[in-house]
């Protein structure tokens, strides 16, 4: 999550860099994995107002080490 205040009518470029392990979950065997597949990102003022969206693809299913799992995306505002 990143909160950015901008004056009305002004535009800013916001870039998020996310690690694949941020999409990990615990599978039926109790292992942390990142699963191959299409992902969707939605951006807006609140969960009820998400006018921006994008898609990306995770190319491979892999087990990850939970101690090294990332929780926050790197954010750059220009």
N, C-alpha and C positions, 0 to 999 in steps of 0.2 A: 504494500500500500504506500502511496506517495501522495501527499496533499500539496497542491500547488495553487497559489492565489495569483491571478492575473487580472489586470484591469480590463474592463469591458472593451471588446474590440481588438485587443492585443492577442498575438499568437506567440506561442512558445513551442519549441520542439522538445519532447520528452522521450528519452530512449531508456528502455528497460533491458538489462542483460540478465537472463535467467539461466541457471544451471539445470541440466536434465534431471539431476537427483531431487530437485524441488517438486517433481511430479511423482515421486516414489510413494509406494503404499506397501502394506504387509499382505502377502499372498496367503493362500490356504495352508502352505507349508510353514508359515510363520517367518518367511524371509522378506526383507525389504527389496522390492524390485521397481524398476522403471519399465513400463510396458510400451512396446512399439505401437504407434498409431497416430491418428490425427488429433490435434489439440486446438482448442479455441480460447482466445484471450478476449475479454470484454472490458472496456474502460468507460467510466462515467462518473457522475456526481454521487450516485448511490446505487445500491443493488436494484432499485426500481427504475433507474435512469442510466442506461448503458448504450449510448449512441455509437460508440466506436468499437469495432471488433476486428480481429485478425486471426489467421490460422497458421499453424506450423505443424510439422511432422517429426515425430521421434522415430528414428530409423531402425532401432534395435532394442530388444528386450534384454535388460541386464540386471543382475543382482548388485546391490550397492552396500557399502559399509555404513550403517546408521550413524556412527560417531562422526562421519565426515559429511553427513547430509546438510545441504544448505537450506536456509529458511527464508532469507530475504533476497530480493532482486537488487542488483546494482542499478541506480537511477541517475541519469544525467539530464539536467534541464538547461536548455540554451535559449 
